[in-house]
Amino acid sequence: MSVERIRALNDQLRTTLTGGKAFMTPGIAALGPEAVQRLVTAIATFDDFCMANDPNGEHDFGMFEFESSSIIFKIEYFDTNFEFGSPDPADPAVTRRVITLMLTEEY
């Protein structure tokens, strides 16, 4: 598997919300639509990837403070039926990406 390809696909989803599905938890939704829009922008520009939060170099996880809330985003890789893990996260033909936005206390 190509870490560089996985990272590029994850960055595409994170920065444009294309190439996968996006979900938010009830805690994120409760922040209100304007805050959610600002949060989506914050995630799109997130660049604090390091060994502590990105040990595999895939840009599939981030945690940061946002308007007095602690936020997590997580990208997961599923097969095309969303039943099991992807056989090859570097191959978009066999992978469905999902990014979930949540408050840390919802993790």
Phi and psi restraints in degrees (range 20) as a CNS / XPLOR table:
assign (resid 1 and name C) (resid 2 and name N)
       (resid 2 and name CA) (resid 2 and name C) 1.0 -97.2 20.0 2
assign (resid 2 and name N) (resid 2 and name CA)
       (resid 2 and name C) (resid 3 and name N) 1.0 110.3 20.0 2
assign (resid 2 and name C) (resid 3 and name N)
       (resid 3 and name CA) (resid 3 and name C) 1.0 -59.6 20.0 2
assign (resid 3 and name N) (resid 3 and name CA)
       (resid 3 and name C) (resid 4 and name N) 1.0 -38.4 20.0 2
assign (resid 3 and name C) (resid 4 and name N)
       (resid 4 and name CA) (resid 4 and name C) 1.0 -62.8 20.0 2
assign (resid 4 and name N) (resid 4 and name CA)
       (resid 4 and name C) (resid 5 and name N) 1.0 -41.3 20.0 2
assign (resid 4 and name C) (resid 5 and name N)
       (resid 5 and name CA) (resid 5 and name C) 1.0 -68.8 20.0 2
assign (resid 5 and name N) (resid 5 and name CA)
       (resid 5 and name C) (resid 6 and name N) 1.0 -42.3 20.0 2
assign (resid 5 and name C) (resid 6 and name N)
       (resid 6 and name CA) (resid 6 and name C) 1.0 -60.8 20.0 2
assign (resid 6 and name N) (resid 6 and name CA)
       (resid 6 and name C) (resid 7 and name N) 1.0 -46.1 20.0 2
assign (resid 6 and name C) (resid 7 and name N)
       (resid 7 and name CA) (resid 7 and name C) 1.0 -60.0 20.0 2
assign (resid 7 and name N) (resid 7 and name CA)
       (resid 7 and name C) (resid 8 and name N) 1.0 -44.0 20.0 2
assign (resid 7 and name C) (resid 8 and name N)
       (resid 8 and name CA) (resid 8 and name C) 1.0 -62.5 20.0 2
assign (resid 8 and name N) (resid 8 and name CA)
       (resid 8 and name C) (resid 9 and name N) 1.0 -42.9 20.0 2
assign (resid 8 and name C) (resid 9 and name N)
       (resid 9 and name CA) (resid 9 and name C) 1.0 -66.7 20.0 2
assign (resid 9 and name N) (resid 9 and name CA)
       (resid 9 and name C) (resid 10 and name N) 1.0 -39.8 20.0 2
assign (resid 9 and name C) (resid 10 and name N)
       (resid 10 and name CA) (resid 10 and name C) 1.0 -65.7 20.0 2
assign (resid 10 and name N) (resid 10 and name CA)
       (resid 10 and name C) (resid 11 and name N) 1.0 -42.2 20.0 2
assign (resid 10 and name C) (resid 11 and name N)
       (resid 11 and name CA) (resid 11 and name C) 1.0 -63.4 20.0 2
assign (resid 11 and name N) (resid 11 and name CA)
       (resid 11 and name C) (resid 12 and name N) 1.0 -37.2 20.0 2
assign (resid 11 and name C) (resid 12 and name N)
       (resid 12 and name CA) (resid 12 and name C) 1.0 -60.9 20.0 2
assign (resid 12 and name N) (resid 12 and name CA)
       (resid 12 and name C) (resid 13 and name N) 1.0 -47.5 20.0 2
assign (resid 12 and name C) (resid 13 and name N)
       (resid 13 and name CA) (resid 13 and name C) 1.0 -63.7 20.0 2
assign (resid 13 and name N) (resid 13 and name CA)
       (resid 13 and name C) (resid 14 and name N) 1.0 -46.1 20.0 2
assign (resid 13 and name C) (resid 14 and name N)
       (resid 14 and name CA) (resid 14 and name C) 1.0 -64.8 20.0 2
assign (resid 14 and name N) (resid 14 and name CA)
       (resid 14 and name C) (resid 15 and name N) 1.0 -39.2 20.0 2
assign (resid 14 and name C) (resid 15 and name N)
       (resid 15 and name CA) (resid 15 and name C) 1.0 -89.4 20.0 2
assign (resid 15 and name N) (resid 15 and name CA)
       (resid 15 and name C) (resid 16 and name N) 1.0 -24.8 20.0 2
assign (resid 15 and name C) (resid 16 and name N)
       (resid 16 and name CA) (resid 16 and name C) 1.0 -124.5 20.0 2
assign (resid 16 and name N) (resid 16 and name CA)
       (resid 16 and name C) (resid 17 and name N) 1.0 -8.7 20.0 2
assign (resid 16 and name C) (resid 17 and name N)
       (resid 17 and name CA) (resid 17 and name C) 1.0 55.8 20.0 2
assign (resid 17 and name N) (resid 17 and name CA)
       (resid 17 and name C) (resid 18 and name N) 1.0 32.4 20.0 2
assign (resid 17 and name C) (resid 18 and name N)
       (resid 18 and name CA) (resid 18 and name C) 1.0 -118.0 20.0 2
assign (resid 18 and name N) (resid 18 and name CA)
       (resid 18 and name C) (resid 19 and name N) 1.0 153.8 20.0 2
assign (resid 18 and name C) (resid 19 and name N)
       (resid 19 and name CA) (resid 19 and name C) 1.0 89.9 20.0 2
assign (resid 19 and name N) (resid 19 and name CA)
       (resid 19 and name C) (resid 20 and name N) 1.0 16.3 20.0 2
assign (resid 19 and name C) (resid 20 and name N)
       (resid 20 and name CA) (resid 20 and name C) 1.0 177.4 20.0 2
assign (resid 20 and name N) (resid 20 and name CA)
       (resid 20 and name C) (resid 21 and name N) 1.0 -166.9 20.0 2
assign (resid 20 and name C) (resid 21 and name N)
       (resid 21 and name CA) (resid 21 and name C) 1.0 -112.4 20.0 2
assign (resid 21 and name N) (resid 21 and name CA)
       (resid 21 and name C) (resid 22 and name N) 1.0 150.8 20.0 2
assign (resid 21 and name C) (resid 22 and name N)
       (resid 22 and name CA) (resid 22 and name C) 1.0 -123.4 20.0 2
assign (resid 22 and name N) (resid 22 and name CA)
       (resid 22 and name C) (resid 23 and name N) 1.0 136.1 20.0 2
assign (resid 22 and name C) (resid 23 and name N)
       (resid 23 and name CA) (resid 23 and name C) 1.0 -130.1 20.0 2
assign (resid 23 and name N) (resid 23 and name CA)
       (resid 23 and name C) (resid 24 and name N) 1.0 152.6 20.0 2
assign (resid 23 and name C) (resid 24 and name N)
       (resid 24 and name CA) (resid 24 and name C) 1.0 -128.7 20.0 2
assign (resid 24 and name N) (resid 24 and name CA)
       (resid 24 and name C) (resid 25 and name N) 1.0 150.0 20.0 2
assign (resid 24 and name C) (resid 25 and name N)
       (resid 25 and name CA) (resid 25 and name C) 1.0 -81.1 20.0 2
assign (resid 25 and name N) (resid 25 and name CA)
       (resid 25 and name C) (resid 26 and name N) 1.0 166.9 20.0 2
assign (resid 25 and name C) (resid 26 and name N)
       (resid 26 and name CA) (resid 26 and name C) 1.0 -57.7 20.0 2
assign (resid 26 and name N) (resid 26 and name CA)
       (resid 26 and name C) (resid 27 and name N) 1.0 -34.4 20.0 2
assign (resid 26 and name C) (resid 27 and name N)
       (resid 27 and name CA) (resid 27 and name C) 1.0 -64.2 20.0 2
assign (resid 27 and name N) (resid 27 and name CA)
       (resid 27 and name C) (resid 28 and name N) 1.0 -38.9 20.0 2
assign (resid 27 and name C) (resid 28 and name N)
       (resid 28 and name CA) (resid 28 and name C) 1.0 -67.9 20.0 2
assign (resid 28 and name N) (resid 28 and name CA)
       (resid 28 and name C) (resid 29 and name N) 1.0 -46.4 20.0 2
assign (resid 28 and name C) (resid 29 and name N)
       (resid 29 and name CA) (resid 29 and name C) 1.0 -58.9 20.0 2
assign (resid 29 and name N) (resid 29 and name CA)
       (resid 29 and name C) (resid 30 and name N) 1.0 -35.6 20.0 2
assign (resid 29 and name C) (resid 30 and name N)
       (resid 30 and name CA) (resid 30 and name C) 1.0 -66.7 20.0 2
assign (resid 30 and name N) (resid 30 and name CA)
       (resid 30 and name C) (resid 31 and name N) 1.0 -16.1 20.0 2
assign (resid 30 and name C) (resid 31 and name N)
       (resid 31 and name CA) (resid 31 and name C) 1.0 -68.8 20.0 2
assign (resid 31 and name N) (resid 31 and name CA)
       (resid 31 and name C) (resid 32 and name N) 1.0 -19.2 20.0 2
assign (resid 31 and name C) (resid 32 and name N)
       (resid 32 and name CA) (resid 32 and name C) 1.0 98.8 20.0 2
assign (resid 32 and name N) (resid 32 and name CA)
       (resid 32 and name C) (resid 33 and name N) 1.0 157.0 20.0 2
assign (resid 32 and name C) (resid 33 and name N)
       (resid 33 and name CA) (resid 33 and name C) 1.0 -62.7 20.0 2
assign (resid 33 and name N) (resid 33 and name CA)
       (resid 33 and name C) (resid 34 and name N) 1.0 -37.2 20.0 2
assign (resid 33 and name C) (resid 34 and name N)
       (resid 34 and name CA) (resid 34 and name C) 1.0 -67.8 20.0 2
assign (resid 34 and name N) (resid 34 and name CA)
       (resid 34 and name C) (resid 35 and name N) 1.0 -42.2 20.0 2
assign (resid 34 and name C) (resid 35 and name N)
       (resid 35 and name CA) (resid 35 and name C) 1.0 -65.9 20.0 2
assign (resid 35 and name N) (resid 35 and name CA)
       (resid 35 and name C) (resid 36 and name N) 1.0 -38.9 20.0 2
assign (resid 35 and name C) (resid 36 and name N)
       (resid 36 and name CA) (resid 36 and name C) 1.0 -62.2 20.0 2
assign (resid 36 and name N) (resid 36 and name CA)
       (resid 36 and name C) (resid 37 and name N) 1.0 -41.6 20.0 2
assign (resid 36 and name C) (resid 37 and name N)
       (resid 37 and name CA) (resid 37 and name C) 1.0 -62.6 20.0 2
assign (resid 37 and name N) (resid 37 and name CA)
       (resid 37 and name C) (resid 38 and name N) 1.0 -42.2 20.0 2
assign (resid 37 and name C) (resid 38 and name N)
       (resid 38 and name CA) (resid 38 and name C) 1.0 -64.7 20.0 2
assign (resid 38 and name N) (resid 38 and name CA)
       (resid 38 and name C) (resid 39 and name N) 1.0 -36.6 20.0 2
assign (resid 38 and name C) (resid 39 and name N)
       (resid 39 and name CA) (resid 39 and name C) 1.0 -66.0 20.0 2
assign (resid 39 and name N) (resid 39 and name CA)
       (resid 39 and name C) (resid 40 and name N) 1.0 -43.0 20.0 2
assign (resid 39 and name C) (resid 40 and name N)
       (resid 40 and name CA) (resid 40 and name C) 1.0 -59.7 20.0 2
assign (resid 40 and name N) (resid 40 and name CA)
       (resid 40 and name C) (resid 41 and name N) 1.0 -40.8 20.0 2
assign (resid 40 and name C) (resid 41 and name N)
       (resid 41 and name CA) (resid 41 and name C) 1.0 -64.6 20.0 2
assign (resid 41 and name N) (resid 41 and name CA)
       (resid 41 and name C) (resid 42 and name N) 1.0 -41.2 20.0 2
assign (resid 41 and name C) (resid 42 and name N)
       (resid 42 and name CA) (resid 42 and name C) 1.0 -63.1 20.0 2
assign (resid 42 and name N) (resid 42 and name CA)
       (resid 42 and name C) (resid 43 and name N) 1.0 -40.2 20.0 2
assign (resid 42 and name C) (resid 43 and name N)
       (resid 43 and name CA) (resid 43 and name C) 1.0 -68.3 20.0 2
assign (resid 43 and name N) (resid 43 and name CA)
       (resid 43 and name C) (resid 44 and name N) 1.0 -38.1 20.0 2
assign (resid 43 and name C) (resid 44 and name N)
       (resid 44 and name CA) (resid 44 and name C) 1.0 -62.9 20.0 2
assign (resid 44 and name N) (resid 44 and name CA)
       (resid 44 and name C) (resid 45 and name N) 1.0 -30.2 20.0 2
assign (resid 44 and name C) (resid 45 and name N)
       (resid 45 and name CA) (resid 45 and name C) 1.0 -101.3 20.0 2
assign (resid 45 and name N) (resid 45 and name CA)
       (resid 45 and name C) (resid 46 and name N) 1.0 1.3 20.0 2
assign (resid 45 and name C) (resid 46 and name N)
       (resid 46 and name CA) (resid 46 and name C) 1.0 -59.0 20.0 2
assign (resid 46 and name N) (resid 46 and name CA)
       (resid 46 and name C) (resid 47 and name N) 1.0 131.5 20.0 2
assign (resid 46 and name C) (resid 47 and name N)
       (resid 47 and name CA) (resid 47 and name C) 1.0 -142.8 20.0 2
assign (resid 47 and name N) (resid 47 and name CA)
       (resid 47 and name C) (resid 48 and name N) 1.0 21.0 20.0 2
assign (resid 47 and name C) (resid 48 and name N)
       (resid 48 and name CA) (resid 48 and name C) 1.0 -90.7 20.0 2
assign (resid 48 and name N) (resid 48 and name CA)
       (resid 48 and name C) (resid 49 and name N) 1.0 49.7 20.0 2
assign (resid 48 and name C) (resid 49 and name N)
       (resid 49 and name CA) (resid 49 and name C) 1.0 -84.5 20.0 2
assign (resid 49 and name N) (resid 49 and name CA)
       (resid 49 and name C) (resid 50 and name N) 1.0 132.5 20.0 2
assign (resid 49 and name C) (resid 50 and name N)
       (resid 50 and name CA) (resid 50 and name C) 1.0 -150.5 20.0 2
assign (resid 50 and name N) (resid 50 and name CA)
       (resid 50 and name C) (resid 51 and name N) 1.0 178.6 20.0 2
assign (resid 50 and name C) (resid 51 and name N)
       (resid 51 and name CA) (resid 51 and name C) 1.0 -59.1 20.0 2
assign (resid 51 and name N) (resid 51 and name CA)
       (resid 51 and name C) (resid 52 and name N) 1.0 -32.9 20.0 2
assign (resid 51 and name C) (resid 52 and name N)
       (resid 52 and name CA) (resid 52 and name C) 1.0 -67.5 20.0 2
assign (resid 52 and name N) (resid 52 and name CA)
       (resid 52 and name C) (resid 53 and name N) 1.0 -36.9 20.0 2
assign (resid 52 and name C) (resid 53 and name N)
       (resid 53 and name CA) (resid 53 and name C) 1.0 -114.3 20.0 2
assign (resid 53 and name N) (resid 53 and name CA)
       (resid 53 and name C) (resid 54 and name N) 1.0 -3.1 20.0 2
assign (resid 53 and name C) (resid 54 and name N)
       (resid 54 and name CA) (resid 54 and name C) 1.0 -145.0 20.0 2
assign (resid 54 and name N) (resid 54 and name CA)
       (resid 54 and name C) (resid 55 and name N) 1.0 56.5 20.0 2
assign (resid 54 and name C) (resid 55 and name N)
       (resid 55 and name CA) (resid 55 and name C) 1.0 -63.0 20.0 2
assign (resid 55 and name N) (resid 55 and name CA)
       (resid 55 and name C) (resid 56 and name N) 1.0 -24.4 20.0 2
assign (resid 55 and name C) (resid 56 and name N)
       (resid 56 and name CA) (resid 56 and name C) 1.0 -95.5 20.0 2
assign (resid 56 and name N) (resid 56 and name CA)
       (resid 56 and name C) (resid 57 and name N) 1.0 -2.9 20.0 2
assign (resid 56 and name C) (resid 57 and name N)
       (resid 57 and name CA) (resid 57 and name C) 1.0 72.2 20.0 2
assign (resid 57 and name N) (resid 57 and name CA)
       (resid 57 and name C) (resid 58 and name N) 1.0 22.1 20.0 2
assign (resid 57 and name C) (resid 58 and name N)
       (resid 58 and name CA) (resid 58 and name C) 1.0 -96.3 20.0 2
assign (resid 58 and name N) (resid 58 and name CA)
       (resid 58 and name C) (resid 59 and name N) 1.0 -6.2 20.0 2
assign (resid 58 and name C) (resid 59 and name N)
       (resid 59 and name CA) (resid 59 and name C) 1.0 55.3 20.0 2
assign (resid 59 and name N) (resid 59 and name CA)
       (resid 59 and name C) (resid 60 and name N) 1.0 43.4 20.0 2
assign (resid 59 and name C) (resid 60 and name N)
       (resid 60 and name CA) (resid 60 and name C) 1.0 -103.8 20.0 2
assign (resid 60 and name N) (resid 60 and name CA)
       (resid 60 and name C) (resid 61 and name N) 1.0 4.6 20.0 2
assign (resid 60 and name C) (resid 61 and name N)
       (resid 61 and name CA) (resid 61 and name C) 1.0 -152.7 20.0 2
assign (resid 61 and name N) (resid 61 and name CA)
       (resid 61 and name C) (resid 62 and name N) 1.0 143.7 20.0 2
assign (resid 61 and name C) (resid 62 and name N)
       (resid 62 and name CA) (resid 62 and name C) 1.0 -154.8 20.0 2
assign (resid 62 and name N) (resid 62 and name CA)
       (resid 62 and name C) (resid 63 and name N) 1.0 149.2 20.0 2
assign (resid 62 and name C) (resid 63 and name N)
       (resid 63 and name CA) (resid 63 and name C) 1.0 -139.5 20.0 2
assign (resid 63 and name N) (resid 63 and name CA)
       (resid 63 and name C) (resid 64 and name N) 1.0 133.4 20.0 2
assign (resid 63 and name C) (resid 64 and name N)
       (resid 64 and name CA) (resid 64 and name C) 1.0 -160.1 20.0 2
assign (resid 64 and name N) (resid 64 and name CA)
       (resid 64 and name C) (resid 65 and name N) 1.0 165.3 20.0 2
assign (resid 64 and name C) (resid 65 and name N)
       (resid 65 and name CA) (resid 65 and name C) 1.0 -88.2 20.0 2
assign (resid 65 and name N) (resid 65 and name CA)
       (resid 65 and name C) (resid 66 and name N) 1.0 138.2 20.0 2
assign (resid 65 and name C) (resid 66 and name N)
       (resid 66 and name CA) (resid 66 and name C) 1.0 -142.2 20.0 2
assign (resid 66 and name N) (resid 66 and name CA)
       (resid 66 and name C) (resid 67 and name N) 1.0 111.6 20.0 2
assign (resid 66 and name C) (resid 67 and name N)
       (resid 67 and name CA) (resid 67 and name C) 1.0 45.5 20.0 2
assign (resid 67 and name N) (resid 67 and name CA)
       (resid 67 and name C) (resid 68 and name N) 1.0 53.0 20.0 2
assign (resid 67 and name C) (resid 68 and name N)
       (resid 68 and name CA) (resid 68 and name C) 1.0 69.8 20.0 2
assign (resid 68 and name N) (resid 68 and name CA)
       (resid 68 and name C) (resid 69 and name N) 1.0 13.6 20.0 2
assign (resid 68 and name C) (resid 69 and name N)
       (resid 69 and name CA) (resid 69 and name C) 1.0 -119.8 20.0 2
assign (resid 69 and name N) (resid 69 and name CA)
       (resid 69 and name C) (resid 70 and name N) 1.0 144.6 20.0 2
assign (resid 69 and name C) (resid 70 and name N)
       (resid 70 and name CA) (resid 70 and name C) 1.0 -92.9 20.0 2
assign (resid 70 and name N) (resid 70 and name CA)
       (resid 70 and name C) (resid 71 and name N) 1.0 124.9 20.0 2
assign (resid 70 and name C) (resid 71 and name N)
       (resid 71 and name CA) (resid 71 and name C) 1.0 -116.3 20.0 2
assign (resid 71 and name N) (resid 71 and name CA)
       (resid 71 and name C) (resid 72 and name N) 1.0 145.0 20.0 2
assign (resid 71 and name C) (resid 72 and name N)
       (resid 72 and name CA) (resid 72 and name C) 1.0 -125.9 20.0 2
assign (resid 72 and name N) (resid 72 and name CA)
       (resid 72 and name C) (resid 73 and name N) 1.0 139.8 20.0 2
assign (resid 72 and name C) (resid 73 and name N)
       (resid 73 and name CA) (resid 73 and name C) 1.0 -122.6 20.0 2
assign (resid 73 and name N) (resid 73 and name CA)
       (resid 73 and name C) (resid 74 and name N) 1.0 143.2 20.0 2
assign (resid 73 and name C) (resid 74 and name N)
       (resid 74 and name CA) (resid 74 and name C) 1.0 -139.1 20.0 2
assign (resid 74 and name N) (resid 74 and name CA)
       (resid 74 and name C) (resid 75 and name N) 1.0 130.7 20.0 2
assign (resid 74 and name C) (resid 75 and name N)
       (resid 75 and name CA) (resid 75 and name C) 1.0 -106.6 20.0 2
assign (resid 75 and name N) (resid 75 and name CA)
       (resid 75 and name C) (resid 76 and name N) 1.0 130.6 20.0 2
assign (resid 75 and name C) (resid 76 and name N)
       (resid 76 and name CA) (resid 76 and name C) 1.0 -121.9 20.0 2
assign (resid 76 and name N) (resid 76 and name CA)
       (resid 76 and name C) (resid 77 and name N) 1.0 157.1 20.0 2
assign (resid 76 and name C) (resid 77 and name N)
       (resid 77 and name CA) (resid 77 and name C) 1.0 -116.3 20.0 2
assign (resid 77 and name N) (resid 77 and name CA)
       (resid 77 and name C) (resid 78 and name N) 1.0 122.0 20.0 2
assign (resid 77 and name C) (resid 78 and name N)
       (resid 78 and name CA) (resid 78 and name C) 1.0 -118.2 20.0 2
assign (resid 78 and name N) (resid 78 and name CA)
       (resid 78 and name C) (resid 79 and name N) 1.0 163.7 20.0 2
assign (resid 78 and name C) (resid 79 and name N)
       (resid 79 and name CA) (resid 79 and name C) 1.0 -72.0 20.0 2
assign (resid 79 and name N) (resid 79 and name CA)
       (resid 79 and name C) (resid 80 and name N) 1.0 176.3 20.0 2
assign (resid 79 and name C) (resid 80 and name N)
       (resid 80 and name CA) (resid 80 and name C) 1.0 -67.3 20.0 2
assign (resid 80 and name N) (resid 80 and name CA)
       (resid 80 and name C) (resid 81 and name N) 1.0 -16.5 20.0 2
assign (resid 80 and name C) (resid 81 and name N)
       (resid 81 and name CA) (resid 81 and name C) 1.0 -98.2 20.0 2
assign (resid 81 and name N) (resid 81 and name CA)
       (resid 81 and name C) (resid 82 and name N) 1.0 3.0 20.0 2
assign (resid 81 and name C) (resid 82 and name N)
       (resid 82 and name CA) (resid 82 and name C) 1.0 57.4 20.0 2
assign (resid 82 and name N) (resid 82 and name CA)
       (resid 82 and name C) (resid 83 and name N) 1.0 33.6 20.0 2
assign (resid 82 and name C) (resid 83 and name N)
       (resid 83 and name CA) (resid 83 and name C) 1.0 -104.6 20.0 2
assign (resid 83 and name N) (resid 83 and name CA)
       (resid 83 and name C) (resid 84 and name N) 1.0 -37.8 20.0 2
assign (resid 83 and name C) (resid 84 and name N)
       (resid 84 and name CA) (resid 84 and name C) 1.0 -134.0 20.0 2
assign (resid 84 and name N) (resid 84 and name CA)
       (resid 84 and name C) (resid 85 and name N) 1.0 176.8 20.0 2
assign (resid 84 and name C) (resid 85 and name N)
       (resid 85 and name CA) (resid 85 and name C) 1.0 -67.6 20.0 2
assign (resid 85 and name N) (resid 85 and name CA)
       (resid 85 and name C) (resid 86 and name N) 1.0 154.7 20.0 2
assign (resid 85 and name C) (resid 86 and name N)
       (resid 86 and name CA) (resid 86 and name C) 1.0 -68.5 20.0 2
assign (resid 86 and name N) (resid 86 and name CA)
       (resid 86 and name C) (resid 87 and name N) 1.0 141.3 20.0 2
assign (resid 86 and name C) (resid 87 and name N)
       (resid 87 and name CA) (resid 87 and name C) 1.0 -72.9 20.0 2
assign (resid 87 and name N) (resid 87 and name CA)
       (resid 87 and name C) (resid 88 and name N) 1.0 -21.0 20.0 2
assign (resid 87 and name C) (resid 88 and name N)
       (resid 88 and name CA) (resid 88 and name C) 1.0 -157.7 20.0 2
assign (resid 88 and name N) (resid 88 and name CA)
       (resid 88 and name C) (resid 89 and name N) 1.0 91.8 20.0 2
assign (resid 88 and name C) (resid 89 and name N)
       (resid 89 and name CA) (resid 89 and name C) 1.0 -59.7 20.0 2
assign (resid 89 and name N) (resid 89 and name CA)
       (resid 89 and name C) (resid 90 and name N) 1.0 -14.9 20.0 2
assign (resid 89 and name C) (resid 90 and name N)
       (resid 90 and name CA) (resid 90 and name C) 1.0 -82.0 20.0 2
assign (resid 90 and name N) (resid 90 and name CA)
       (resid 90 and name C) (resid 91 and name N) 1.0 -11.1 20.0 2
assign (resid 90 and name C) (resid 91 and name N)
       (resid 91 and name CA) (resid 91 and name C) 1.0 -109.4 20.0 2
assign (resid 91 and name N) (resid 91 and name CA)
       (resid 91 and name C) (resid 92 and name N) 1.0 105.5 20.0 2
assign (resid 91 and name C) (resid 92 and name N)
       (resid 92 and name CA) (resid 92 and name C) 1.0 -64.8 20.0 2
assign (resid 92 and name N) (resid 92 and name CA)
       (resid 92 and name C) (resid 93 and name N) 1.0 -16.7 20.0 2
assign (resid 92 and name C) (resid 93 and name N)
       (resid 93 and name CA) (resid 93 and name C) 1.0 -70.0 20.0 2
assign (resid 93 and name N) (resid 93 and name CA)
       (resid 93 and name C) (resid 94 and name N) 1.0 -23.9 20.0 2
assign (resid 93 and name C) (resid 94 and name N)
       (resid 94 and name CA) (resid 94 and name C) 1.0 -119.3 20.0 2
assign (resid 94 and name N) (resid 94 and name CA)
       (resid 94 and name C) (resid 95 and name N) 1.0 9.3 20.0 2
assign (resid 94 and name C) (resid 95 and name N)
       (resid 95 and name CA) (resid 95 and name C) 1.0 -128.3 20.0 2
assign (resid 95 and name N) (resid 95 and name CA)
       (resid 95 and name C) (resid 96 and name N) 1.0 136.9 20.0 2
assign (resid 95 and name C) (resid 96 and name N)
       (resid 96 and name CA) (resid 96 and name C) 1.0 -117.4 20.0 2
assign (resid 96 and name N) (resid 96 and name CA)
       (resid 96 and name C) (resid 97 and name N) 1.0 120.4 20.0 2
assign (resid 96 and name C) (resid 97 and name N)
       (resid 97 and name CA) (resid 97 and name C) 1.0 -91.3 20.0 2
assign (resid 97 and name N) (resid 97 and name CA)
       (resid 97 and name C) (resid 98 and name N) 1.0 144.6 20.0 2
assign (resid 97 and name C) (resid 98 and name N)
       (resid 98 and name CA) (resid 98 and name C) 1.0 -134.4 20.0 2
assign (resid 98 and name N) (resid 98 and name CA)
       (resid 98 and name C) (resid 99 and name N) 1.0 125.9 20.0 2
assign (resid 98 and name C) (resid 99 and name N)
       (resid 99 and name CA) (resid 99 and name C) 1.0 -107.5 20.0 2
assign (resid 99 and name N) (resid 99 and name CA)
       (resid 99 and name C) (resid 100 and name N) 1.0 131.7 20.0 2
assign (resid 99 and name C) (resid 100 and name N)
       (resid 100 and name CA) (resid 100 and name C) 1.0 -118.4 20.0 2
assign (resid 100 and name N) (resid 100 and name CA)
       (resid 100 and name C) (resid 101 and name N) 1.0 131.0 20.0 2
assign (resid 100 and name C) (resid 101 and name N)
       (resid 101 and name CA) (resid 101 and name C) 1.0 -104.8 20.0 2
assign (resid 101 and name N) (resid 101 and name CA)
       (resid 101 and name C) (resid 102 and name N) 1.0 131.1 20.0 2
assign (resid 101 and name C) (resid 102 and name N)
       (resid 102 and name CA) (resid 102 and name C) 1.0 -150.9 20.0 2
assign (resid 102 and name N) (resid 102 and name CA)
       (resid 102 and name C) (resid 103 and name N) 1.0 157.7 20.0 2
assign (resid 102 and name C) (resid 103 and name N)
       (resid 103 and name CA) (resid 103 and name C) 1.0 -74.1 20.0 2
assign (resid 103 and name N) (resid 103 and name CA)
       (resid 103 and name C) (resid 104 and name N) 1.0 146.8 20.0 2
assign (resid 103 and name C) (resid 104 and name N)
       (resid 104 and name CA) (resid 104 and name C) 1.0 -57.1 20.0 2
assign (resid 104 and name N) (resid 104 and name CA)
       (resid 104 and name C) (resid 105 and name N) 1.0 -34.7 20.0 2
assign (resid 104 and name C) (resid 105 and name N)
       (resid 105 and name CA) (resid 105 and name C) 1.0 -71.0 20.0 2
assign (resid 105 and name N) (resid 105 and name CA)
       (resid 105 and name C) (resid 106 and name N) 1.0 -9.9 20.0 2
assign (resid 105 and name C) (resid 106 and name N)
       (resid 106 and name CA) (resid 106 and name C) 1.0 -92.9 20.0 2
assign (resid 106 and name N) (resid 106 and name CA)
       (resid 106 and name C) (resid 107 and name N) 1.0 -3.9 20.0 2
